Amino acid sequence: MKATIYHNPRCSKSREALAILNETSGVEVEIVEYLKTPPSRETLKDLYQRAGMTAREGLRIAEDAAKPLKGADDDAILDAMAANPILIERPLVVTEKGVRLGRPPEKVREIL
């Protein structure tokens, strides 16, 4: 099975999710450091739809850049995430079984 993780190596939750993937037998892991290689707006929209969540639920609200998005709709949030990927909550993990936001990291087990 192939798994793609949208990863920030400085984030403990992202590192924990990556460890779960690496410890799972038969999983080939592709790491996308999304701050260096940001996903497109369309990719983000697709990932959130497949995860059954809204862009707002994928917004990293702890960031100062998220404050102006308080009343924004999902389209504006997706635009902001594409322009400033630090706003993307991490980690996002994708497998053939679905997409999960790894918060808590154990949620990625649902799609392994």
TACOR-V647790 format. One record per pair of residues at least 24 apart in sequence whose C-alpha atoms are under 8 Angstrom apart, sorted by the first residue. I is the first residue (numbers start at 1). J is the second residue. D is the distance in whole Angstrom. If there is no record, write none. Layout:
BEGIN
i=I j=J d=D
i=I j=J d=D
END
This chain:
BEGIN
i=1 j=26 d=6
i=1 j=27 d=5
i=1 j=28 d=6
i=1 j=95 d=7
i=1 j=96 d=8
i=2 j=27 d=6
i=2 j=28 d=5
i=2 j=29 d=6
i=2 j=30 d=7
i=2 j=95 d=6
i=2 j=96 d=7
i=3 j=27 d=7
i=3 j=28 d=6
i=3 j=29 d=5
i=3 j=30 d=6
i=3 j=93 d=7
i=3 j=94 d=6
i=3 j=95 d=5
i=3 j=96 d=8
i=4 j=29 d=6
i=4 j=30 d=5
i=4 j=31 d=6
i=4 j=32 d=7
i=4 j=93 d=6
i=4 j=94 d=5
i=4 j=95 d=7
i=5 j=29 d=7
i=5 j=30 d=6
i=5 j=31 d=5
i=5 j=32 d=6
i=5 j=91 d=7
i=5 j=92 d=6
i=5 j=93 d=4
i=5 j=94 d=6
i=6 j=31 d=6
i=6 j=32 d=5
i=6 j=33 d=6
i=6 j=34 d=6
i=6 j=90 d=7
i=6 j=91 d=5
i=6 j=92 d=5
i=6 j=93 d=6
i=7 j=31 d=6
i=7 j=32 d=6
i=7 j=33 d=5
i=7 j=34 d=6
i=7 j=90 d=7
i=7 j=91 d=5
i=7 j=92 d=7
i=8 j=33 d=6
i=8 j=34 d=7
i=8 j=35 d=7
i=8 j=90 d=7
i=8 j=91 d=7
i=9 j=33 d=8
i=13 j=90 d=8
i=13 j=91 d=7
i=13 j=102 d=7
i=13 j=103 d=7
i=13 j=104 d=7
i=13 j=105 d=6
i=14 j=90 d=6
i=14 j=91 d=5
i=14 j=102 d=7
i=14 j=105 d=7
i=16 j=105 d=6
i=17 j=91 d=7
i=17 j=102 d=6
i=17 j=105 d=5
i=17 j=106 d=7
i=17 j=108 d=7
i=20 j=105 d=8
i=20 j=106 d=8
i=20 j=108 d=8
i=20 j=109 d=8
i=34 j=85 d=7
i=35 j=85 d=6
i=35 j=86 d=7
i=38 j=82 d=7
i=38 j=85 d=6
i=39 j=82 d=7
i=40 j=82 d=6
i=41 j=78 d=6
i=41 j=79 d=6
i=41 j=81 d=7
i=41 j=82 d=5
i=44 j=78 d=7
i=45 j=78 d=7
i=47 j=99 d=7
i=48 j=99 d=8
i=50 j=98 d=6
i=50 j=99 d=6
i=51 j=98 d=7
i=51 j=99 d=5
i=51 j=100 d=6
i=51 j=101 d=8
i=58 j=88 d=6
i=58 j=89 d=5
i=58 j=101 d=8
i=59 j=87 d=6
i=59 j=88 d=5
i=59 j=89 d=5
i=60 j=86 d=8
i=60 j=87 d=5
i=60 j=88 d=5
i=60 j=89 d=5
i=61 j=87 d=7
i=63 j=87 d=7
END
